[in-house]
Amino acid sequence: MKYIKEIPLLTHLFRSRARGKVLQLFSERPNTHFYSREVGFWVQEDHRNVWLALQAFERLGVLVSQRKGRLRLYQANRRCTLFQPLRRLVIQLNQRRVKFPEG
């Protein structure tokens, strides 16, 4: 598995580089469970920012979580009506590597 690289337009849409990368990770691996620190490792962002992104997406219903011992596992909620359109957007932007204009 490769590290997640930033897509500038996602950063702009979600107000946070971490949120864009987290969404990209779960879009590329919708059936995989991740621990929050594991997400931080793959997106190469600070744990606090990743945790805030995970909480925001869980509140929206895009991610679901479950406890396993003292840890919490996160996975994409494929039943969420927002997930598939967001996933298509992420995949399309990733393929085109759209650059958002500076300024």
C-alpha positions as CSV (number, residue, x, y, z in Angstrom):
1,M,0.0,0.0,0.0
2,K,1.3,3.5,-0.8
3,Y,1.2,6.7,1.2
4,I,-1.7,9.0,0.3
5,K,-0.6,12.2,-1.6
6,E,-2.5,15.4,-1.3
7,I,-5.0,16.4,-4.0
8,P,-5.2,20.3,-3.7
9,L,-8.9,20.6,-4.6
10,L,-9.9,18.2,-1.9
11,T,-7.9,20.3,0.6
12,H,-9.8,23.3,-0.5
13,L,-13.2,21.5,-0.4
14,F,-12.8,20.1,3.1
15,R,-10.8,23.0,4.7
16,S,-8.1,20.6,5.8
17,R,-5.3,18.6,4.1
18,A,-5.9,15.8,6.6
19,R,-9.6,15.5,5.8
20,G,-8.9,15.3,2.1
21,K,-6.3,12.6,2.6
22,V,-8.5,10.7,5.0
23,L,-11.4,10.7,2.5
24,Q,-9.0,9.6,-0.2
25,L,-7.7,6.7,1.9
26,F,-11.2,5.4,2.6
27,S,-12.2,5.9,-1.0
28,E,-9.4,3.8,-2.2
29,R,-9.9,1.1,0.4
30,P,-13.7,1.1,1.3
31,N,-13.7,-2.4,2.7
32,T,-10.6,-2.0,5.0
33,H,-10.7,-1.2,8.7
34,F,-8.2,1.2,10.1
35,Y,-7.1,2.3,13.5
36,S,-6.8,6.1,13.9
37,R,-3.0,6.0,14.3
38,E,-2.8,3.7,11.3
39,V,-4.8,6.3,9.2
40,G,-2.3,8.9,10.4
41,F,0.6,6.7,9.3
42,W,-0.8,6.2,5.8
43,V,-1.9,9.8,5.2
44,Q,1.3,11.1,6.9
45,E,-0.5,13.7,9.0
46,D,-0.6,14.6,12.7
47,H,-2.6,12.3,14.8
48,R,-4.8,15.1,16.2
49,N,-5.8,16.4,12.8
50,V,-6.5,12.8,11.6
51,W,-8.6,12.2,14.7
52,L,-10.6,15.4,14.0
53,A,-11.2,14.4,10.4
54,L,-12.3,10.9,11.4
55,Q,-14.8,12.4,13.9
56,A,-16.1,14.8,11.3
57,F,-16.7,12.1,8.7
58,E,-18.2,9.8,11.3
59,R,-20.7,12.5,12.3
60,L,-21.6,12.9,8.6
61,G,-22.2,9.2,8.4
62,V,-19.5,8.7,5.8
63,L,-17.4,6.5,8.2
64,V,-18.6,4.1,10.8
65,S,-16.5,2.9,13.8
66,Q,-16.5,0.0,16.2
67,R,-14.6,-0.7,19.4
68,K,-12.1,-3.5,19.5
69,G,-10.8,-3.7,23.1
70,R,-9.4,-0.2,23.9
71,L,-9.1,0.8,20.2
72,R,-11.6,2.1,17.7
73,L,-11.7,0.8,14.1
74,Y,-12.9,3.0,11.3
75,Q,-14.4,1.9,8.0
76,A,-16.2,3.6,5.1
77,N,-19.9,3.5,5.4
78,R,-20.9,2.2,1.9
79,R,-24.6,2.6,2.8
80,C,-24.2,6.3,3.3
81,T,-25.8,8.3,0.5
82,L,-22.8,10.7,0.5
83,F,-20.1,8.1,0.3
84,Q,-20.5,7.0,-3.4
85,P,-20.6,10.5,-4.8
86,L,-17.6,11.5,-2.7
87,R,-15.7,8.4,-3.7
88,R,-16.3,9.1,-7.4
89,L,-15.1,12.6,-6.9
90,V,-11.9,11.5,-5.2
91,I,-11.2,8.9,-7.8
92,Q,-11.8,11.2,-10.6
93,L,-9.6,14.0,-9.1
94,N,-6.9,11.4,-8.4
95,Q,-6.9,10.2,-12.0
96,R,-6.7,13.7,-13.4
97,R,-4.6,15.2,-10.6
98,V,-6.5,18.4,-10.8
99,K,-4.5,21.3,-9.5
100,F,-6.4,24.1,-7.7
101,P,-5.2,27.6,-8.8
102,E,-3.0,29.3,-6.3
103,G,-4.2,32.6,-4.8
